[in-house]
Amino acid sequence: MFPKDLEKGQSRSVEGIEGIDEIGKKYSRSSLYKDAWRRLRRNKLAMVGLSIVVLVILVAVFAPYIAPYDPTARVKEESSLAPSIKHLFGTDLLGRDIFSRVVYGSRISIEVGIVAVGISIIIGLFLGAISGYFGNVSDAIIMRFADIFFAFPYILGAIAIMTVLGPGVINIFIAIGVLGWASFARIFRGSILSIKNKEYIEAARALGASNFRIIVKHIFPNAFAPIIVYGTMNVGTAIIVEAALSFLGLGVQPPTPAWGKMLAESLDYIDIAPWMMFFPGLAIVVTVLGFVLLGDGLRDAFDPRLR
């Protein structure tokens, strides 16, 4: 009878763990995220930010169908033309259509923002989970290592890495992604510390759930909200850093259109052809503003004090 009783006990434990899983999923998906979406829709500024973000992403995806000209095509006879019906944003010194270059430049900015922040999130979540859940020596080592990254200004660190690696889109991904992990690790660590001793976590642990299962099934869904908020805002920061690197000649190289590089190329002609600098600069401002407004709205939507 003992083996059968043991088998029944194990079966009940497994069922209990799965039951805890379902409770965690129901809470995180049905309650937290649905309530957050309802609050987000009531925030007008957040919806403006969401509209800007969606619009920029659509422009980046459908750039070949939106841009009326080849962004790298040079027409000497149309050099430095002011904005007109034929060229909505005018042309640059080489006769390239600025509107087409701005449209294609959105691809670089969105790619850098999403991929670089994605790299930071992956590294930050992994190290933050180890630091927050296991604590002790691992927590001390990871957090002191994060303090080293916090000690250096973000843009100066990116310049230093790009100087070593050389210009290029892939190297921008690496530079911004590596520099940004510390913030995500600290945020995720704080979220884990606030919920790892909750009753449903203790119940899962008592039923024999592994540490990996507890982190993935129970802690991660309920601690991910701050990562969404900070990640959205950090995309705007990554876009600014990419523009700064391209402006300094350390980012995307010609003839690939990039907003920061377009600003650098038009700097000496701001008095005689201000449109060359105005439209790429406006694109950066509007895009970053969209991500900031959306991130700020998400922060309010996920604020537990509003629930």
N, C-alpha and C positions, 0 to 999 in steps of 0.2 A: 504493500500500500504506500510505502514511503516514496518510491520513485514516482508513482502517479500523483501523489500530493505535491511533490516537488515540481512536477511538470505543470500541474494546475497553477501553482504559485508563480512560476515563471511566465505562464500565459497571461495571468492576471497583471503581472508587472508590465509586460509588453503592452497589454491593453491600456493599462494606466498611463504609461508614457505616451502612447498615441492619443489618449484622451487629453492629456496635458498639452500635447502639440496642437490639437484642434482648438483648445481654449485660447492658446497663444495666438494662433492664426486668426481666429475670429475676432479677438480683441484688437490686434494690430491692424487688420485690414478693414473690418467692418466699422469699428469705432473710431480709431485714431485717424485713418486716412480719409474716410468719408466725411467725418466732421471737419477735418482740415480743408477739404475741397469745398465744402459748403461755406466755410468762413472766407476762404480765398476768393470765391466768386462774389462775395459782398464787398470786397476791397477793390475799389475802382482803380486806384493806382497800381495795384498788383495785376489787375487784368490788363491795364495799359502796358505794363512791363511784359506780361505774357504775350500780348499781341505783337510787341516789337520783336521779342525773341523768336516767335514762330515765323514772323515775316522775314527776318534776317536768315533764318535757317532755310526757308523756302527759296529765297534769293540765291543762297549758296548752292542749293541742290539743283536748281533750274537755271543756273547762270548761263549756260550755252544758249538757252531759249530766250532769255531776257536781254542779254547784251546785244546791241545792234551791230557791233563791230568786233573784230579780232582785237583783244586787249594789247597784243604785242605788235600789231601792224603799224608801220610808220608811213605817214603821208606827209612829205616835206612841204607840199603846197598848203597844207592845212595846219601849219605850226602855230601854236599859241592863239587859237581862235577862242573868242569869248563864247559863253553859253548861248545857244540858239536852238531852233527847232531841229536842225540837222544833228547838232551835238549838244545834248541837253546840259551837260556839265562843262562844255568847252573841250579844248584839246591842250596837250602839253607841248613842250618845246620840240618834241620829235614828231608831232602830228598825231599822237595816239589819242583815241577817244577816252576821256576821263571817266565818263559814265560807265563804259564797259570795263575799265580797269577797277573802278570802285566795286562793281558787281562781282567781278572775279576775285577781288581782294577779300570779299566776305568769306570766301572758301578757306583761305589761309587762317583768318581770325577764328572762325568757328572750329576748324580742325584743331588748331592749337589750344583753344579754350577747352574743348571737350576732351581731347586725347590727353593733354597735359594734366588737367584736373583729374581725369580718370586714373592716370598713373599715381598721382598723389593719394587718391582715395584708396586704391588697392594696397599700396604700401602702408598708409596710415591705419587702415582697418586691421590689417594683419598684425602690425606691431602694437596698435592700441588694444586689440583683443588680448594679446599675450600680457601686456602690461596691466590692464585693468582686471582681468579675470584671475590670473595667477599671482600677481603682486610680488611682494618680497624682493628678491635680488633682481629678477627680470624687470620688475617695475622700475627699480632704481636705475638700472643700466640704460633702459630704453628712454626714460625721461631725461636723464643727464645727457644722453646723446641728442635728444630733441632740443635741449637747451643750447647746444652748440649751434644748431641751425637757426635758432631764434636770435642768436647773438649777432648774426650778419644781416645787414639790410638786404631785402629781397632782390631788388634790382641790381645791386652791386654783386651779389652772389651769382645772379644769372649772367651778368657780364663776364665775371671771372670764369665761369664754366664754359661759356661760349668762346672765350678767348683761347681756352685750352683745346676744346673740341673742334672749333672752327665753325663757320656759318653753315646754315642748312636747316630745313624744317625738322628733320629727325632729331638733330641736336637741340633744337628749341624744345621739342617734346621732353627730351631727357633733362635738360636744365631746369625747366619750370616744374616738371613732375617730381624730380628729386628734391627740389627746394621746398615744395609745398606739403610734403607728407607729415611734417611734425605737428602742424596745426590740427590736421584730421586725426592723428593718433591721440593727441591730448583731448580733443572733444569726445572721441569715441570712448576713450578710457574713462572720462568723467561720467558718460552715460552708463557705462557698464557698472561703475562703482555705485551708482544710484539705484540700480535695479537688481544686481546680482544676488542680493540677500532677500528678495521678495519671496512671498509664500509659494508662488507657482514655480519658482526656480528651486526652492528647497524641496518641493514635492517631486519635481523631476529628478533631482539628485538622489532623493530617498528611494525612488523607484528604480534606481540603477542606471539612469541615463548617463552616457559618456560626456566628458567635457566638451567634445566637439559637437555633439548633438545639442547640448544645452546652449552653447554659443550660437549655433546656426539656427536652431528652431525657436528658441525662446528669447535670448538676449538680443540677437541681431535685429529682428523685426521691430522690437520695441525701443531700440537705441539708435535706429537709423535716421530718425526724423531730423536731429540736429545736423547730421551729415548732409542731408538733402539741402537744408537751408544754407549752410556754409559753402557747400559745393557750388550751388547756383551763384552765390555772390563771388566766389573765387574764379569763376569763368570770366567775369568782367575784369578781374585783376590780371588774369593770364593774358587776356587780349591786350591790355595796356602794356604789359611787359613785352609781349611780342612786338607791338608797335614801336616801343622804345628800342628794342634790339635791332629791328629793321632800320629805324631812323639812324642808329649809330653804325650801320653797315655790318652788324653781326648776325642779322637774321636772314630772312629770305633774300636771295640774290636775284638781280635782273636776269632775264626780262620778266620773271614771274611777278605779277602785280601784287603788292602788299601795301596796306594803308600807311604804315609807318615809313616805308621806303618812298612812297609818293610824297609824303610830307618833306622828307629830306631832300628830294630832288627839286622841290618847288620853293625851298626856303629862300634862295637868293633872288627869287622873282616875285615876292609877295607884293611889291609895290606896283609892278606893271601887269601882273597876271594873278590877282588874288584868288581867283576861282580854282587855280591849281592846288592850293593848299586848303581852301575852305571846304570843299566837298569830301575829301578823304578825312579831314579832321571832324567834320560833322558826322560822318559814318561811324567813327570811333566813339564819339560822344553819345550818339543815339543808341548804339549797340550796348555799350557799357551801362548806360542808364537803364536800358531794358532789363538787363540781368540784375542790376541793383534793386530796382523796383520789385521785380519778381521775388528775389531773395528776401527782401524786407517783408513782402506780403506773406511769404511762406513762414518766416519767423513768427509773425503774429498768428498765422493759422495754426501752427503747431504748438503754440504757447499753452501749456496745460492749465494755466490760470484762467484761460478763456473758455475752457470746456465746461 
